[in-house]
Amino acid sequence: MKKKLPLLIALLATAFHCLLGSTPNPELISKEANWVLHLDFQSILNSKMGSALMAEAQKDPEFTRKLNGIKAVLGLDLEKLGTATAYGSGKKNEGVIIAKGGFNSAQIEGFAGLNENVSVQKKGDKTLYSFKKGAFCSLGPDSILAASNHKLLGPGLDVLSGQKQGQKNNPMMSHLSGMVKNPMAIMTVRVPKVLAILRDGQPVSAPEAAIMKKANLVGFAMSEEQSAMRMVMAMQAESEETAEHLENLLRGGSSLLALSSGIEIDPKLDEILPHLKASVSREKRIVGLRLEVDSAFLMKKIREKMAKKEGSQLKVVTD
């Protein structure tokens, strides 16, 4: 288990790379960040979808056993998780995460101290724990700052303490908050900068070049609105003229989806379309696409997939 702690910290810091409806405080995020992701776990867990999925998962004794084991060893209580804000420059496998709620920081620090490969350093009044993959420090009784490596942890602390400048604002984050109520998850990406870093000087494809030229900021958000799951995507175009073209393109696609309902195109698509609603909006340079899917339909499909998976596992055991 000692060997698993560095992996856990690394996963916490990088898994997001790929919620009482809250949004992150931009001042706590490095101004060098090109992508930002904020999750509100309580909003997720307390939603109809989240509650149903948790209830299904807890029927599995193995799932409950693992949860209790993590809580006993690391002091991590899944059902009490609060919020997590992750950000990074766009470099592969690099990120920083600020997590609050559901952690017993003292217990995690105590367990980390038992690892023979841990490096412990002080930075002001904070104790930093570093491993080959991952680093973290306690921010309070139920809060931690984690990073994919030690070099990112220090600057992350400097931003939190005000020694380094954070972001002033994030217009896309504000726009997304207006498109969804109580976002469970919200993310923004500075597309040109992230693609440039990932490519690292290598030639870009024609589609990537077009995206880098036409869109400088993209955002995604998700929430539960009454009996439907709402997913939105927004794009900040280089100009209002480009935004108008994007708006027309999305409106055409939205109309095509509406007209396709009831027409036999593809079995999977035919099943989804009657439960899907799409709408398009534009505010100056920002174009938004909103999709709503019936929650009952989604739960039905999820349960069918889970039952199918359980059936396959049972077949393997009996065989």
C-alpha positions in Angstrom: 0.0 0.0 0.0 2.9 2.3 0.7 3.9 2.0 -3.0 0.4 3.1 -4.0 0.5 6.5 -2.4 2.8 8.2 -5.0 0.6 6.7 -7.7 -2.5 8.1 -6.0 -1.0 11.6 -5.8 0.1 11.4 -9.4 -3.4 10.3 -10.5 -5.0 13.1 -8.5 -2.8 15.6 -10.2 -3.0 14.4 -13.8 -6.2 12.4 -14.3 -8.1 15.6 -15.1 -5.7 16.5 -18.0 -7.2 14.6 -20.9 -20.1 20.8 -6.6 -22.7 23.0 -5.1 -22.6 24.7 -8.4 -19.3 26.4 -7.8 -16.7 27.9 -10.1 -13.0 28.2 -9.2 -11.4 31.3 -7.8 -9.2 32.5 -10.6 -6.8 34.2 -8.2 -5.8 30.7 -6.9 -4.9 29.5 -10.4 -1.5 30.2 -12.0 -1.7 32.8 -14.8 0.4 30.4 -16.8 -2.4 27.8 -16.8 -3.8 27.0 -20.2 -6.5 24.6 -19.0 -8.6 24.7 -15.9 -11.0 22.1 -14.6 -13.3 22.5 -11.6 -15.4 19.7 -10.1 -18.0 19.9 -7.3 -18.3 16.3 -6.0 -21.2 17.0 -3.6 -23.2 18.3 -6.6 -22.3 15.1 -8.5 -23.1 12.8 -5.6 -26.3 14.5 -4.6 -27.7 14.7 -8.2 -30.3 12.1 -9.2 -27.8 10.5 -11.5 -25.0 10.5 -9.0 -27.2 9.1 -6.2 -28.4 6.3 -8.4 -25.0 5.4 -9.6 -23.6 5.4 -6.0 -26.5 3.2 -4.8 -25.8 0.8 -7.7 -22.1 0.7 -6.8 -22.7 0.1 -3.1 -24.6 -3.1 -3.9 -21.2 -4.6 -4.8 -19.5 -5.7 -1.5 -16.0 -5.4 -3.1 -16.7 -1.7 -3.9 -17.7 -1.0 -0.3 -14.7 -3.0 1.0 -12.3 -0.9 -1.1 -13.9 2.4 -0.1 -13.6 1.4 3.6 -10.0 0.4 3.1 -9.0 3.7 1.4 -10.8 5.6 4.2 -9.0 3.6 7.0 -5.6 3.9 5.4 -5.5 7.2 3.7 -8.4 9.1 5.5 -10.2 9.7 2.1 -14.0 9.7 2.4 -15.5 9.5 -1.0 -19.0 10.5 0.2 -17.6 13.7 1.8 -15.5 15.0 -1.1 -16.0 18.7 -1.7 -14.4 20.5 -4.6 -11.3 20.0 -6.8 -9.7 22.6 -9.1 -7.1 21.3 -11.5 -5.0 23.3 -13.9 -1.9 23.0 -16.1 0.1 24.5 -19.0 -0.8 21.7 -21.4 2.4 19.7 -21.1 1.6 16.0 -21.1 1.2 14.4 -17.6 1.7 17.7 -15.8 -0.9 19.4 -13.6 -1.7 20.8 -10.2 -4.8 20.2 -8.2 -6.4 21.9 -5.2 -8.8 19.6 -3.3 -11.0 20.4 -0.4 -13.3 18.2 1.6 -13.3 14.5 2.3 -9.6 14.3 3.2 -7.9 13.7 6.6 -4.7 15.6 5.8 -2.9 14.6 8.9 -3.6 10.9 8.2 -2.3 11.2 4.6 0.8 13.0 5.8 1.4 10.3 8.4 1.1 7.5 5.9 3.3 9.4 3.4 6.0 9.7 6.1 6.2 5.9 6.3 7.3 5.6 2.7 11.0 5.0 2.5 11.2 6.7 -0.9 9.6 10.0 0.2 11.5 13.3 0.1 10.3 15.7 2.8 11.1 19.5 2.6 9.8 22.6 4.3 8.5 25.7 2.4 7.5 28.3 4.9 5.1 26.7 7.3 4.2 23.9 4.8 5.7 20.4 4.7 6.1 19.1 1.2 6.1 15.4 0.4 7.6 14.3 -2.9 7.8 11.0 -4.7 9.2 9.8 -8.0 5.7 10.4 -9.4 3.8 13.1 -7.6 4.0 15.5 -4.7 1.6 17.1 -2.2 1.3 19.2 0.9 -1.5 19.8 3.4 -3.4 23.1 3.2 -5.6 22.4 6.2 -7.4 19.6 8.1 -9.4 18.5 5.0 -7.5 20.2 2.1 -4.4 19.3 0.0 -2.4 20.7 -2.8 -1.1 18.0 -5.2 1.1 18.1 -8.3 2.4 15.7 -10.8 6.0 16.6 -9.7 7.8 18.6 -7.0 8.7 21.4 -9.4 5.1 22.3 -9.9 4.1 22.1 -6.2 6.2 25.0 -5.1 4.9 27.5 -7.7 1.4 26.3 -6.9 1.9 27.2 -3.2 3.3 30.6 -4.3 0.1 31.4 -6.2 -2.1 30.4 -3.2 0.0 32.6 -0.8 -0.1 35.5 -3.2 3.7 35.5 -3.9 3.0 34.7 -7.5 0.2 36.3 -9.6 -2.9 34.2 -10.3 -5.4 34.7 -13.1 -7.5 37.9 -13.0 -10.6 36.5 -14.7 -11.8 33.8 -17.0 -14.5 35.1 -19.4 -15.3 31.6 -20.6 -15.9 30.3 -17.1 -18.3 33.2 -16.4 -20.1 32.5 -19.7 -20.5 28.8 -18.9 -21.9 29.6 -15.5 -24.6 31.5 -17.2 -25.5 28.6 -19.4 -25.9 26.0 -16.7 -27.2 26.2 -13.1 -25.1 24.7 -10.4 -22.3 23.2 -12.6 -21.1 19.8 -11.5 -18.1 20.1 -13.8 -16.7 23.0 -15.7 -13.6 23.2 -17.9 -11.8 25.8 -20.1 -9.0 25.3 -22.5 -6.8 27.8 -24.4 -6.7 25.7 -27.5 -3.9 27.3 -29.5 -1.5 27.3 -26.6 -2.3 23.7 -25.5 -2.0 22.4 -29.0 1.3 24.2 -29.5 2.8 22.8 -26.3 1.6 19.3 -27.1 3.0 19.5 -30.6 6.3 20.9 -29.3 7.4 22.3 -32.6 6.1 19.4 -34.7 4.0 20.1 -37.8 0.2 20.5 -37.0 -2.5 18.9 -39.1 -4.8 21.1 -41.2 -7.8 20.6 -38.8 -5.6 21.6 -35.9 -4.3 24.6 -37.7 -7.8 25.7 -38.5 -8.9 25.4 -34.9 -5.8 27.3 -33.6 -6.6 30.1 -36.0 -10.3 30.4 -35.4 -10.8 29.6 -31.7 -8.6 30.8 -28.8 -10.7 29.6 -25.9 -13.1 26.6 -25.5 -15.2 25.6 -22.5 -17.3 22.7 -21.4 -19.8 22.4 -18.5 -22.2 19.8 -17.1 -25.1 20.0 -14.7 -28.4 18.3 -13.8 -31.4 20.4 -14.6 -34.6 18.9 -13.1 -35.1 15.7 -15.1 -32.3 16.1 -17.6 -28.5 16.2 -17.8 -27.3 19.4 -19.4 -24.0 19.5 -21.3 -22.8 22.7 -22.8 -19.8 23.7 -25.0 -18.8 27.2 -25.8 -16.1 28.6 -28.1 -14.6 32.1 -28.2 -13.9 32.9 -31.8 -11.2 35.2 -33.1 -13.8 37.7 -34.3 -17.6 38.3 -34.3 -17.7 37.4 -38.0 -16.2 34.0 -37.3 -18.5 33.6 -34.3 -21.5 34.2 -36.6 -20.3 31.6 -39.1 -19.9 29.1 -36.2 -23.3 29.9 -34.9 -24.9 29.2 -38.3 -23.0 26.0 -38.6 -24.1 24.8 -35.2 -27.7 25.9 -35.8 -27.7 23.8 -39.0 -26.4 20.8 -37.1 -29.0 21.3 -34.4 -31.8 21.5 -36.9 -30.6 18.4 -38.7 -30.7 16.4 -35.4 -34.3 17.6 -34.8 -35.3 16.5 -38.3 -33.6 13.1 -38.0 -35.7 12.1 -35.0 -38.1 9.3 -36.1 -36.0 8.5 -39.2 -34.2 5.2 -39.3 -30.5 6.3 -39.7 -28.5 4.2 -37.2 -30.0 2.0 -34.4 -28.0 3.7 -31.6 -28.6 7.2 -32.9 -32.3 6.4 -33.4 -32.6 5.5 -29.8 -30.9 8.6 -28.4 -32.5 11.3 -30.6 -36.0 11.3 -29.1 -34.4 12.0 -25.7 -32.1 14.7 -26.9 -32.7 18.5 -27.1 -30.2 20.9 -28.6 -30.0 24.7 -28.8 -27.5 27.3 -29.9 -26.7 30.7 -28.6 -24.2 33.5 -29.3 -22.9 36.5 -27.2 -20.6 38.6 -29.3 -17.5 36.3 -30.0 -18.7 33.4 -27.8 -20.9 30.7 -29.4 -22.6 28.1 -27.2 -24.1 24.7 -27.9 -26.4 23.2 -25.2 -27.5 19.6 -25.2 -30.0 18.1 -22.8 -30.6 14.4 -22.4 -33.4 12.8 -20.3 -31.9 11.5 -17.0 -34.2 8.5 -16.9 -33.0 7.4 -20.3 -29.4 7.8 -19.4 -29.9 5.8 -16.2 -31.6 3.1 -18.1 -28.7 2.8 -20.5 -26.1 2.9 -17.7 -28.0 0.1 -15.8 -28.1 -2.0 -19.0 -24.4 -1.6 -19.5 -23.6 -2.5 -15.9 -25.9 -5.5 -16.1 -24.2 -6.6 -19.3 -20.7 -6.2 -17.7 -21.8 -8.2 -14.7 -23.1 -10.9 -17.0 -19.8 -11.1 -18.8 -17.8 -11.3 -15.6 -20.1 -14.1 -14.3 -19.7 -16.0 -17.6 -15.9 -15.8 -17.3 -16.1 -17.2 -13.7 -18.4 -20.0 -14.6 -16.4 -20.9 -17.6 
